[in-house]
């Protein structure tokens, strides 16, 4: 998800997206613990996406 797309999202959409990505990252971590996943960089990418979403949420609530 690009930064421009993230900035266009509303507060509720950001919260839903954060929850979905956190669920996704927990599934990835569990799958990686059981057997190595094909692309372990996806875990890092999801963490960074969550950080971007939380930053946008913080900016949206302050504005």
N, CA, C and O atoms as CSV, one atom per row, in Angstrom:
chain,resi,resn,atom,element,x,y,z
A,1,UNK,N,N,0.848,-1.164,0.000
A,1,UNK,CA,C,0.000,0.000,0.000
A,1,UNK,C,C,0.900,1.235,0.000
A,1,UNK,O,O,1.818,1.350,0.812
A,2,UNK,N,N,0.628,2.128,-0.899
A,2,UNK,CA,C,1.445,3.333,-1.047
A,2,UNK,C,C,1.046,4.379,-0.003
A,2,UNK,O,O,-0.059,4.350,0.538
A,3,UNK,N,N,1.970,5.299,0.265
A,3,UNK,CA,C,1.711,6.346,1.248
A,3,UNK,C,C,0.536,7.224,0.844
A,3,UNK,O,O,-0.247,7.639,1.699
A,4,UNK,N,N,0.402,7.511,-0.436
A,4,UNK,CA,C,-0.713,8.339,-0.898
A,4,UNK,C,C,-2.045,7.650,-0.626
A,4,UNK,O,O,-3.021,8.302,-0.257
A,5,UNK,N,N,-2.083,6.338,-0.807
A,5,UNK,CA,C,-3.307,5.583,-0.534
A,5,UNK,C,C,-3.616,5.585,0.964
A,5,UNK,O,O,-4.775,5.687,1.367
A,6,UNK,N,N,-2.585,5.473,1.768
A,6,UNK,CA,C,-2.766,5.457,3.219
A,6,UNK,C,C,-3.307,6.797,3.699
A,6,UNK,O,O,-4.186,6.838,4.559
A,7,UNK,N,N,-2.790,7.887,3.152
A,7,UNK,CA,C,-3.220,9.218,3.575
A,7,UNK,C,C,-4.684,9.488,3.244
A,7,UNK,O,O,-5.332,10.285,3.922
A,8,UNK,N,N,-5.211,8.835,2.215
A,8,UNK,CA,C,-6.599,9.044,1.802
A,8,UNK,C,C,-7.598,8.294,2.678
A,8,UNK,O,O,-8.789,8.606,2.658
A,9,UNK,N,N,-7.132,7.314,3.444
A,9,UNK,CA,C,-8.028,6.512,4.266
A,9,UNK,C,C,-8.544,7.312,5.455
A,9,UNK,O,O,-7.853,8.185,5.980
A,10,UNK,N,N,-9.767,7.002,5.869
A,10,UNK,CA,C,-10.349,7.634,7.041
A,10,UNK,C,C,-9.881,6.940,8.310
A,10,UNK,O,O,-9.182,5.928,8.253
A,11,UNK,N,N,-10.269,7.485,9.448
A,11,UNK,CA,C,-9.823,6.963,10.739
A,11,UNK,C,C,-10.306,5.530,10.944
A,11,UNK,O,O,-9.527,4.662,11.339
A,12,UNK,N,N,-11.585,5.278,10.678
A,12,UNK,CA,C,-12.133,3.931,10.872
A,12,UNK,C,C,-11.489,2.933,9.917
A,12,UNK,O,O,-11.205,1.798,10.301
A,13,UNK,N,N,-11.258,3.352,8.680
A,13,UNK,CA,C,-10.614,2.468,7.710
A,13,UNK,C,C,-9.191,2.144,8.139
A,13,UNK,O,O,-8.731,1.014,7.969
A,14,UNK,N,N,-8.494,3.127,8.692
A,14,UNK,CA,C,-7.131,2.899,9.183
A,14,UNK,C,C,-7.131,1.888,10.323
A,14,UNK,O,O,-6.285,0.995,10.368
A,15,UNK,N,N,-8.088,2.031,11.249
A,15,UNK,CA,C,-8.166,1.103,12.375
A,15,UNK,C,C,-8.441,-0.320,11.891
A,15,UNK,O,O,-7.844,-1.276,12.387
A,16,UNK,N,N,-9.347,-0.458,10.922
A,16,UNK,CA,C,-9.655,-1.782,10.377
A,16,UNK,C,C,-8.443,-2.375,9.678
A,16,UNK,O,O,-8.157,-3.564,9.819
A,17,UNK,N,N,-7.735,-1.551,8.931
A,17,UNK,CA,C,-6.556,-2.016,8.197
A,17,UNK,C,C,-5.447,-2.435,9.164
A,17,UNK,O,O,-4.769,-3.437,8.933
A,18,UNK,N,N,-5.262,-1.676,10.240
A,18,UNK,CA,C,-4.251,-2.023,11.242
A,18,UNK,C,C,-4.585,-3.362,11.881
A,18,UNK,O,O,-3.708,-4.211,12.039
A,19,UNK,N,N,-5.846,-3.555,12.248
A,19,UNK,CA,C,-6.255,-4.823,12.865
A,19,UNK,C,C,-6.034,-5.988,11.912
A,19,UNK,O,O,-5.567,-7.050,12.323
A,20,UNK,N,N,-6.365,-5.794,10.645
A,20,UNK,CA,C,-6.190,-6.861,9.655
A,20,UNK,C,C,-4.715,-7.198,9.464
A,20,UNK,O,O,-4.353,-8.371,9.371
A,21,UNK,N,N,-3.873,-6.187,9.406
A,21,UNK,CA,C,-2.442,-6.426,9.210
A,21,UNK,C,C,-1.804,-7.069,10.440
A,21,UNK,O,O,-0.899,-7.893,10.310
A,22,UNK,N,N,-2.273,-6.695,11.636
A,22,UNK,CA,C,-1.738,-7.319,12.844
A,22,UNK,C,C,-2.115,-8.797,12.896
A,22,UNK,O,O,-1.311,-9.633,13.307
A,23,UNK,N,N,-3.333,-9.114,12.480
A,23,UNK,CA,C,-3.752,-10.513,12.417
A,23,UNK,C,C,-2.911,-11.269,11.387
A,23,UNK,O,O,-2.502,-12.408,11.616
A,24,UNK,N,N,-2.663,-10.621,10.262
A,24,UNK,CA,C,-1.866,-11.231,9.201
A,24,UNK,C,C,-0.434,-11.501,9.672
A,24,UNK,O,O,0.118,-12.567,9.401
A,25,UNK,N,N,0.160,-10.550,10.367
A,25,UNK,CA,C,1.542,-10.734,10.820
A,25,UNK,C,C,1.625,-11.828,11.877
A,25,UNK,O,O,2.614,-12.560,11.925
A,26,UNK,N,N,0.611,-11.954,12.721
A,26,UNK,CA,C,0.649,-13.026,13.718
A,26,UNK,C,C,0.536,-14.391,13.045
A,26,UNK,O,O,1.174,-15.350,13.480
A,27,UNK,N,N,-0.278,-14.486,11.980
A,27,UNK,CA,C,-0.365,-15.738,11.226
A,27,UNK,C,C,0.962,-16.063,10.552
A,27,UNK,O,O,1.393,-17.216,10.538
A,28,UNK,N,N,1.608,-15.039,9.992
A,28,UNK,CA,C,2.900,-15.251,9.347
A,28,UNK,C,C,3.958,-15.720,10.346
A,28,UNK,O,O,4.746,-16.616,10.044
A,29,UNK,N,N,3.974,-15.119,11.524
A,29,UNK,CA,C,4.948,-15.512,12.543
A,29,UNK,C,C,4.723,-16.951,12.988
A,29,UNK,O,O,5.681,-17.700,13.178
A,30,UNK,N,N,3.465,-17.340,13.153
A,30,UNK,CA,C,3.157,-18.708,13.544
A,30,UNK,C,C,3.580,-19.678,12.454
A,30,UNK,O,O,4.187,-20.710,12.741
A,31,UNK,N,N,3.265,-19.359,11.213
A,31,UNK,CA,C,3.643,-20.223,10.098
A,31,UNK,C,C,5.162,-20.328,9.986
A,31,UNK,O,O,5.693,-21.392,9.666
A,32,UNK,N,N,5.852,-19.234,10.247
A,32,UNK,CA,C,7.311,-19.229,10.159
A,32,UNK,C,C,7.934,-20.037,11.302
A,32,UNK,O,O,8.987,-20.651,11.128
A,33,UNK,N,N,7.290,-20.036,12.457
A,33,UNK,CA,C,7.806,-20.803,13.590
A,33,UNK,C,C,7.645,-22.305,13.350
A,33,UNK,O,O,8.500,-23.098,13.746
A,34,UNK,N,N,6.551,-22.686,12.705
A,34,UNK,CA,C,6.294,-24.102,12.434
A,34,UNK,C,C,7.232,-24.613,11.352
A,34,UNK,O,O,7.936,-25.605,11.538
A,35,UNK,N,N,7.230,-23.933,10.243
A,35,UNK,CA,C,8.152,-24.272,9.155
A,35,UNK,C,C,8.495,-22.971,8.440
A,35,UNK,O,O,7.629,-22.111,8.280
A,36,UNK,N,N,9.720,-22.818,8.018
A,36,UNK,CA,C,10.127,-21.551,7.395
A,36,UNK,C,C,9.237,-21.189,6.199
A,36,UNK,O,O,8.993,-22.010,5.314
A,37,UNK,N,N,8.761,-19.945,6.199
A,37,UNK,CA,C,7.933,-19.507,5.081
A,37,UNK,C,C,8.823,-19.175,3.891
A,37,UNK,O,O,10.028,-18.963,4.028
A,38,UNK,N,N,8.197,-19.139,2.726
A,38,UNK,CA,C,8.952,-18.943,1.489
A,38,UNK,C,C,9.664,-17.597,1.456
A,38,UNK,O,O,10.815,-17.510,1.028
A,39,UNK,N,N,8.980,-16.545,1.908
A,39,UNK,CA,C,9.559,-15.206,1.871
A,39,UNK,C,C,9.459,-14.575,3.268
A,39,UNK,O,O,8.465,-13.911,3.561
A,40,UNK,N,N,10.451,-14.763,4.127
A,40,UNK,CA,C,10.372,-14.220,5.482
A,40,UNK,C,C,10.410,-12.690,5.537
A,40,UNK,O,O,10.103,-12.106,6.577
A,41,UNK,N,N,10.778,-12.042,4.445
A,41,UNK,CA,C,10.777,-10.571,4.417
A,41,UNK,C,C,9.358,-10.011,4.491
A,41,UNK,O,O,9.177,-8.830,4.789
A,42,UNK,N,N,8.356,-10.839,4.226
A,42,UNK,CA,C,6.966,-10.387,4.323
A,42,UNK,C,C,6.633,-9.959,5.743
A,42,UNK,O,O,5.819,-9.059,5.949
A,43,UNK,N,N,7.265,-10.606,6.732
A,43,UNK,CA,C,7.030,-10.232,8.126
A,43,UNK,C,C,7.505,-8.800,8.354
A,43,UNK,O,O,6.797,-8.000,8.965
A,44,UNK,N,N,8.697,-8.478,7.866
A,44,UNK,CA,C,9.239,-7.126,8.018
A,44,UNK,C,C,8.395,-6.109,7.252
A,44,UNK,O,O,8.130,-5.018,7.756
A,45,UNK,N,N,7.974,-6.460,6.046
A,45,UNK,CA,C,7.149,-5.563,5.249
A,45,UNK,C,C,5.832,-5.268,5.954
A,45,UNK,O,O,5.371,-4.127,5.952
A,46,UNK,N,N,5.226,-6.282,6.554
A,46,UNK,CA,C,3.970,-6.065,7.270
A,46,UNK,C,C,4.177,-5.186,8.496
A,46,UNK,O,O,3.339,-4.337,8.801
A,47,UNK,N,N,5.295,-5.386,9.205
A,47,UNK,CA,C,5.589,-4.541,10.360
A,47,UNK,C,C,5.714,-3.083,9.946
A,47,UNK,O,O,5.196,-2.191,10.619
A,48,UNK,N,N,6.404,-2.844,8.833
A,48,UNK,CA,C,6.582,-1.475,8.348
A,48,UNK,C,C,5.253,-0.877,7.895
A,48,UNK,O,O,5.000,0.309,8.108
A,49,UNK,N,N,4.404,-1.695,7.269
A,49,UNK,CA,C,3.092,-1.216,6.845
A,49,UNK,C,C,2.250,-0.833,8.053
A,49,UNK,O,O,1.557,0.184,8.030
A,50,UNK,N,N,2.303,-1.637,9.101
A,50,UNK,CA,C,1.562,-1.319,10.324
A,50,UNK,C,C,2.061,0.002,10.905
A,50,UNK,O,O,1.258,0.814,11.365
A,51,UNK,N,N,3.356,0.224,10.891
A,51,UNK,CA,C,3.916,1.480,11.404
A,51,UNK,C,C,3.429,2.670,10.580
A,51,UNK,O,O,3.091,3.715,11.136
A,52,UNK,N,N,3.393,2.515,9.260
A,52,UNK,CA,C,2.892,3.593,8.400
A,52,UNK,C,C,1.429,3.883,8.692
A,52,UNK,O,O,1.021,5.042,8.766
A,53,UNK,N,N,0.637,2.819,8.859
A,53,UNK,CA,C,-0.784,2.991,9.142
A,53,UNK,C,C,-0.995,3.669,10.487
A,53,UNK,O,O,-1.848,4.547,10.611
A,54,UNK,N,N,-0.228,3.271,11.493
A,54,UNK,CA,C,-0.361,3.883,12.814
A,54,UNK,C,C,0.073,5.344,12.800
A,54,UNK,O,O,-0.514,6.167,13.502
A,55,UNK,N,N,1.081,5.673,12.018
A,55,UNK,CA,C,1.510,7.061,11.886
A,55,UNK,C,C,0.417,7.896,11.229
A,55,UNK,O,O,0.132,9.011,11.666
A,56,UNK,N,N,-0.190,7.357,10.184
A,56,UNK,CA,C,-1.276,8.065,9.506
A,56,UNK,C,C,-2.478,8.216,10.427
A,56,UNK,O,O,-3.148,9.249,10.407
A,57,UNK,N,N,-2.755,7.200,11.230
A,57,UNK,CA,C,-3.866,7.269,12.180
A,57,UNK,C,C,-3.609,8.349,13.217
A,57,UNK,O,O,-4.512,9.110,13.563
A,58,UNK,N,N,-2.388,8.417,13.711
A,58,UNK,CA,C,-2.031,9.438,14.690
A,58,UNK,C,C,-2.183,10.839,14.095
A,58,UNK,O,O,-2.704,11.744,14.748
A,59,UNK,N,N,-1.731,11.008,12.870
A,59,UNK,CA,C,-1.844,12.312,12.203
A,59,UNK,C,C,-3.306,12.668,11.952
A,59,UNK,O,O,-3.691,13.832,12.067
A,60,UNK,N,N,-4.116,11.674,11.612
A,60,UNK,CA,C,-5.527,11.932,11.315
A,60,UNK,C,C,-6.300,12.297,12.580
A,60,UNK,O,O,-7.206,13.129,12.530
A,61,UNK,N,N,-5.957,11.690,13.701
A,61,UNK,CA,C,-6.680,11.994,14.934
A,61,UNK,C,C,-6.266,13.343,15.514
A,61,UNK,O,O,-7.064,13.991,16.191
A,62,UNK,N,N,-5.035,13.775,15.262
A,62,UNK,CA,C,-4.582,15.074,15.759
A,62,UNK,C,C,-5.129,16.224,14.924
A,62,UNK,O,O,-5.276,17.341,15.421
A,63,UNK,N,N,-5.427,15.956,13.668
A,63,UNK,CA,C,-5.884,17.015,12.760
A,63,UNK,C,C,-7.332,17.370,12.972
A,63,UNK,O,O,-7.861,18.242,12.284
